[in-house]
């Protein structure tokens, strides 16, 4: 009996040392917004991470697993240090991560300036021409939490995805709209054409400007507190 106890203790210590040695730490940035993804169990909102330093050149990748102890904050980039521990194969459910992640510490936090776009905007100019009738002015709601846009083009309601956004560029996905025909379709048609050509933006206080690939200002907006979509 006196021999077995030390042997058992040595085996347990070896197992613990093996477990500890298999755990490693990693550092990466977490994006300020989540993105729609397919987790295997259905559509959800995933974290995005970047293992680098230059946020302007970040190549974000989906992060499907939970990070124990980490709190996501919309509108803030967070640089975090995380421990990564492999799970025992027999304890891994289908479609689950084979690694257990746990927050060690938040190393840095930066406010995302583009979060200021998360608002409701009304068009004041299309291709530098002023919209004189506020009743017919197209509207745009930017929702960075869902990475979507909503609005009214002056006739029809529309909705679409934001494919990508940085501190200077914004790219929209396919935009779907209702099919109502209005008496004057000039503003809706011109607005929709301009919206499909947007590649960059600039925000100046309560004003938002969209530009095409040649740097031409094609849409100008002003911030509003609310807007009743038709």
C-alpha beads as a LAMMPS data file, in Angstrom:
LAMMPS data file: protein, C-alpha beads

230 atoms
229 bonds

1 atom types
1 bond types

-500.0 500.0 xlo xhi
-500.0 500.0 ylo yhi
-500.0 500.0 zlo zhi

Masses

1 110.0

Atoms # bond

1 1 1 0.000 0.000 0.000
2 1 1 2.803 2.363 0.860
3 1 1 4.299 1.779 -2.606
4 1 1 1.032 2.277 -4.551
5 1 1 0.256 5.673 -3.078
6 1 1 3.454 7.354 -4.333
7 1 1 3.002 5.681 -7.741
8 1 1 -0.580 6.935 -7.968
9 1 1 0.526 10.433 -7.018
10 1 1 3.250 10.347 -9.679
11 1 1 0.747 9.254 -12.355
12 1 1 -1.693 12.004 -11.409
13 1 1 1.105 14.560 -11.421
14 1 1 2.192 13.390 -14.863
15 1 1 -1.360 13.701 -16.184
16 1 1 -1.680 17.211 -14.777
17 1 1 1.672 18.231 -16.236
18 1 1 0.661 16.859 -19.639
19 1 1 -2.611 18.807 -19.484
20 1 1 -0.854 22.012 -18.494
21 1 1 1.818 21.628 -21.161
22 1 1 -0.871 21.220 -23.840
23 1 1 -2.434 24.556 -22.894
24 1 1 -1.000 27.539 -24.731
25 1 1 -1.810 31.242 -24.906
26 1 1 -2.510 33.382 -27.939
27 1 1 -3.140 37.078 -28.537
28 1 1 -5.515 38.606 -31.086
29 1 1 -7.803 41.512 -31.783
30 1 1 -11.570 41.071 -31.603
31 1 1 -13.545 43.152 -34.098
32 1 1 -15.933 45.865 -32.907
33 1 1 -18.885 44.217 -34.643
34 1 1 -20.081 40.667 -34.975
35 1 1 -20.934 39.191 -38.349
36 1 1 -23.627 36.828 -39.524
37 1 1 -22.260 33.300 -39.896
38 1 1 -23.257 29.661 -40.122
39 1 1 -22.223 27.858 -36.957
40 1 1 -23.362 24.436 -38.150
41 1 1 -26.427 24.564 -35.933
42 1 1 -27.891 27.453 -37.911
43 1 1 -27.317 31.142 -38.611
44 1 1 -25.913 33.217 -35.772
45 1 1 -23.696 36.247 -35.063
46 1 1 -19.997 35.375 -34.760
47 1 1 -16.996 37.180 -33.351
48 1 1 -14.255 38.103 -35.801
49 1 1 -10.585 37.995 -34.831
50 1 1 -7.296 39.199 -36.306
51 1 1 -3.866 37.907 -35.250
52 1 1 -1.877 41.002 -36.125
53 1 1 -1.215 44.599 -35.050
54 1 1 -2.346 46.903 -37.885
55 1 1 -6.131 47.190 -37.577
56 1 1 -6.400 49.127 -40.838
57 1 1 -4.967 46.112 -42.659
58 1 1 -6.841 43.548 -40.590
59 1 1 -7.888 40.329 -42.273
60 1 1 -10.785 39.295 -40.062
61 1 1 -11.718 35.634 -39.686
62 1 1 -14.775 34.093 -38.062
63 1 1 -14.386 32.848 -34.506
64 1 1 -17.093 30.302 -33.764
65 1 1 -16.256 29.202 -30.221
66 1 1 -17.132 31.008 -26.970
67 1 1 -14.334 32.622 -24.936
68 1 1 -14.906 32.030 -21.245
69 1 1 -14.741 35.304 -19.307
70 1 1 -14.731 37.569 -22.377
71 1 1 -17.406 40.252 -22.817
72 1 1 -17.984 41.531 -26.340
73 1 1 -18.545 45.310 -26.522
74 1 1 -20.073 46.670 -29.761
75 1 1 -18.122 49.658 -31.050
76 1 1 -14.809 48.663 -29.465
77 1 1 -11.822 46.707 -30.738
78 1 1 -10.348 44.579 -27.978
79 1 1 -6.870 43.067 -27.936
80 1 1 -7.057 40.005 -25.735
81 1 1 -4.789 37.277 -24.417
82 1 1 -6.500 33.906 -24.343
83 1 1 -5.561 30.434 -23.130
84 1 1 -6.261 27.583 -25.536
85 1 1 -6.715 24.102 -24.094
86 1 1 -7.489 21.036 -26.246
87 1 1 -10.582 19.144 -25.118
88 1 1 -10.766 15.402 -24.625
89 1 1 -12.117 13.922 -27.849
90 1 1 -14.854 11.974 -26.091
91 1 1 -16.265 15.192 -24.578
92 1 1 -16.559 17.166 -27.819
93 1 1 -20.144 17.481 -29.166
94 1 1 -20.743 17.451 -32.905
95 1 1 -19.952 20.774 -34.627
96 1 1 -18.253 22.068 -31.447
97 1 1 -14.724 23.448 -31.148
98 1 1 -12.004 20.994 -30.152
99 1 1 -10.354 23.744 -28.099
100 1 1 -11.542 25.435 -24.922
101 1 1 -10.834 29.200 -24.863
102 1 1 -10.522 31.292 -21.709
103 1 1 -9.734 34.986 -21.348
104 1 1 -6.470 35.733 -19.552
105 1 1 -6.639 39.518 -19.842
106 1 1 -7.755 42.412 -22.034
107 1 1 -4.508 44.024 -23.206
108 1 1 -5.940 46.994 -25.082
109 1 1 -9.253 48.543 -26.070
110 1 1 -9.902 51.033 -28.887
111 1 1 -13.117 52.775 -29.850
112 1 1 -14.138 52.082 -33.423
113 1 1 -14.707 55.458 -35.091
114 1 1 -16.908 53.960 -37.800
115 1 1 -19.517 53.073 -35.167
116 1 1 -20.708 56.682 -35.523
117 1 1 -22.279 55.591 -38.830
118 1 1 -24.699 53.400 -36.878
119 1 1 -27.606 55.814 -37.256
120 1 1 -30.398 57.102 -39.488
121 1 1 -29.528 59.439 -42.367
122 1 1 -31.553 61.403 -44.912
123 1 1 -30.231 62.375 -48.347
124 1 1 -29.566 66.048 -49.009
125 1 1 -27.736 65.728 -52.346
126 1 1 -27.437 63.135 -55.119
127 1 1 -24.466 63.681 -57.452
128 1 1 -24.097 67.150 -55.880
129 1 1 -27.680 68.090 -56.812
130 1 1 -29.773 69.183 -53.838
131 1 1 -32.961 67.331 -52.922
132 1 1 -35.414 70.183 -52.489
133 1 1 -38.407 68.113 -51.382
134 1 1 -37.771 66.642 -47.930
135 1 1 -40.936 64.568 -48.311
136 1 1 -39.333 62.650 -51.214
137 1 1 -35.808 62.526 -49.779
138 1 1 -34.383 58.980 -49.670
139 1 1 -33.330 57.666 -46.273
140 1 1 -30.687 55.257 -45.029
141 1 1 -30.407 53.428 -41.722
142 1 1 -27.017 51.839 -41.052
143 1 1 -27.095 49.025 -38.517
144 1 1 -23.565 47.846 -37.754
145 1 1 -24.760 45.370 -35.130
146 1 1 -26.532 43.394 -37.845
147 1 1 -24.237 44.639 -40.654
148 1 1 -27.291 45.688 -42.642
149 1 1 -28.834 48.792 -44.210
150 1 1 -32.490 49.758 -44.427
151 1 1 -34.282 52.703 -45.939
152 1 1 -36.590 54.220 -48.485
153 1 1 -35.392 55.415 -51.899
154 1 1 -38.122 58.037 -52.198
155 1 1 -40.630 55.448 -53.408
156 1 1 -39.761 51.919 -52.262
157 1 1 -38.423 50.453 -49.040
158 1 1 -35.138 48.579 -49.387
159 1 1 -32.793 46.428 -47.323
160 1 1 -29.364 44.902 -47.867
161 1 1 -26.153 43.632 -46.309
162 1 1 -22.956 45.507 -45.544
163 1 1 -20.275 43.234 -46.990
164 1 1 -17.326 45.165 -45.601
165 1 1 -16.586 48.374 -43.739
166 1 1 -13.371 50.070 -42.561
167 1 1 -12.611 53.564 -41.299
168 1 1 -12.776 54.810 -44.913
169 1 1 -14.473 52.229 -47.119
170 1 1 -17.894 50.643 -47.191
171 1 1 -19.163 47.964 -49.567
172 1 1 -22.819 46.977 -49.817
173 1 1 -24.100 43.585 -50.875
174 1 1 -27.177 42.949 -52.994
175 1 1 -30.008 45.297 -52.097
176 1 1 -33.629 44.159 -52.313
177 1 1 -36.591 46.533 -52.475
178 1 1 -40.333 46.621 -52.845
179 1 1 -41.752 47.072 -56.362
180 1 1 -44.128 50.008 -56.047
181 1 1 -44.232 52.423 -58.978
182 1 1 -44.414 56.119 -58.143
183 1 1 -45.403 59.056 -60.348
184 1 1 -41.822 60.381 -60.485
185 1 1 -39.100 57.732 -60.353
186 1 1 -36.198 60.070 -61.133
187 1 1 -34.990 60.461 -57.542
188 1 1 -35.425 56.771 -56.587
189 1 1 -33.638 55.560 -59.731
190 1 1 -30.770 58.043 -59.369
191 1 1 -30.395 57.258 -55.663
192 1 1 -30.320 53.492 -56.197
193 1 1 -27.724 53.800 -58.954
194 1 1 -25.524 55.945 -56.721
195 1 1 -25.940 53.603 -53.739
196 1 1 -24.731 50.677 -55.850
197 1 1 -21.562 52.605 -56.771
198 1 1 -20.484 53.532 -53.241
199 1 1 -16.966 52.430 -52.238
200 1 1 -15.892 54.948 -49.585
201 1 1 -17.300 57.444 -47.122
202 1 1 -16.481 60.419 -44.944
203 1 1 -18.326 61.586 -41.852
204 1 1 -18.241 65.217 -40.721
205 1 1 -20.191 65.763 -37.510
206 1 1 -23.863 65.337 -38.496
207 1 1 -23.105 64.875 -42.187
208 1 1 -22.209 61.718 -44.086
209 1 1 -20.767 61.591 -47.600
210 1 1 -20.484 58.626 -49.977
211 1 1 -17.973 58.471 -52.845
212 1 1 -17.543 56.288 -55.930
213 1 1 -14.323 54.587 -57.050
214 1 1 -13.160 57.790 -58.792
215 1 1 -13.515 59.857 -55.623
216 1 1 -16.662 61.661 -56.795
217 1 1 -19.120 62.600 -54.065
218 1 1 -22.298 60.858 -55.171
219 1 1 -24.468 60.969 -52.030
220 1 1 -24.707 63.415 -49.138
221 1 1 -26.723 62.762 -45.984
222 1 1 -27.610 64.482 -42.748
223 1 1 -28.272 62.695 -39.478
224 1 1 -31.840 62.540 -38.189
225 1 1 -33.198 61.210 -34.899
226 1 1 -35.926 59.172 -36.533
227 1 1 -37.520 58.569 -39.895
228 1 1 -40.852 57.026 -40.756
229 1 1 -40.360 54.650 -43.680
230 1 1 -43.306 54.674 -46.062

Bonds

1 1 1 2
2 1 2 3
3 1 3 4
4 1 4 5
5 1 5 6
6 1 6 7
7 1 7 8
8 1 8 9
9 1 9 10
10 1 10 11
11 1 11 12
12 1 12 13
13 1 13 14
14 1 14 15
15 1 15 16
16 1 16 17
17 1 17 18
18 1 18 19
19 1 19 20
20 1 20 21
21 1 21 22
22 1 22 23
23 1 23 24
24 1 24 25
25 1 25 26
26 1 26 27
27 1 27 28
28 1 28 29
29 1 29 30
30 1 30 31
31 1 31 32
32 1 32 33
33 1 33 34
34 1 34 35
35 1 35 36
36 1 36 37
37 1 37 38
38 1 38 39
39 1 39 40
40 1 40 41
41 1 41 42
42 1 42 43
43 1 43 44
44 1 44 45
45 1 45 46
46 1 46 47
47 1 47 48
48 1 48 49
49 1 49 50
50 1 50 51
51 1 51 52
52 1 52 53
53 1 53 54
54 1 54 55
55 1 55 56
56 1 56 57
57 1 57 58
58 1 58 59
59 1 59 60
60 1 60 61
61 1 61 62
62 1 62 63
63 1 63 64
64 1 64 65
65 1 65 66
66 1 66 67
67 1 67 68
68 1 68 69
69 1 69 70
70 1 70 71
71 1 71 72
72 1 72 73
73 1 73 74
74 1 74 75
75 1 75 76
76 1 76 77
77 1 77 78
78 1 78 79
79 1 79 80
80 1 80 81
81 1 81 82
82 1 82 83
83 1 83 84
84 1 84 85
85 1 85 86
86 1 86 87
87 1 87 88
88 1 88 89
89 1 89 90
90 1 90 91
91 1 91 92
92 1 92 93
93 1 93 94
94 1 94 95
95 1 95 96
96 1 96 97
97 1 97 98
98 1 98 99
99 1 99 100
100 1 100 101
101 1 101 102
102 1 102 103
103 1 103 104
104 1 104 105
105 1 105 106
106 1 106 107
107 1 107 108
108 1 108 109
109 1 109 110
110 1 110 111
111 1 111 112
112 1 112 113
113 1 113 114
114 1 114 115
115 1 115 116
116 1 116 117
117 1 117 118
118 1 118 119
119 1 119 120
120 1 120 121
121 1 121 122
122 1 122 123
123 1 123 124
124 1 124 125
125 1 125 126
126 1 126 127
127 1 127 128
128 1 128 129
129 1 129 130
130 1 130 131
131 1 131 132
132 1 132 133
133 1 133 134
134 1 134 135
135 1 135 136
136 1 136 137
137 1 137 138
138 1 138 139
139 1 139 140
140 1 140 141
141 1 141 142
142 1 142 143
143 1 143 144
144 1 144 145
145 1 145 146
146 1 146 147
147 1 147 148
148 1 148 149
149 1 149 150
150 1 150 151
151 1 151 152
152 1 152 153
153 1 153 154
154 1 154 155
155 1 155 156
156 1 156 157
157 1 157 158
158 1 158 159
159 1 159 160
160 1 160 161
161 1 161 162
162 1 162 163
163 1 163 164
164 1 164 165
165 1 165 166
166 1 166 167
167 1 167 168
168 1 168 169
169 1 169 170
170 1 170 171
171 1 171 172
172 1 172 173
173 1 173 174
174 1 174 175
175 1 175 176
176 1 176 177
177 1 177 178
178 1 178 179
179 1 179 180
180 1 180 181
181 1 181 182
182 1 182 183
183 1 183 184
184 1 184 185
185 1 185 186
186 1 186 187
187 1 187 188
188 1 188 189
189 1 189 190
190 1 190 191
191 1 191 192
192 1 192 193
193 1 193 194
194 1 194 195
195 1 195 196
196 1 196 197
197 1 197 198
198 1 198 199
199 1 199 200
200 1 200 201
201 1 201 202
202 1 202 203
203 1 203 204
204 1 204 205
205 1 205 206
206 1 206 207
207 1 207 208
208 1 208 209
209 1 209 210
210 1 210 211
211 1 211 212
212 1 212 213
213 1 213 214
214 1 214 215
215 1 215 216
216 1 216 217
217 1 217 218
218 1 218 219
219 1 219 220
220 1 220 221
221 1 221 222
222 1 222 223
223 1 223 224
224 1 224 225
225 1 225 226
226 1 226 227
227 1 227 228
228 1 228 229
229 1 229 230
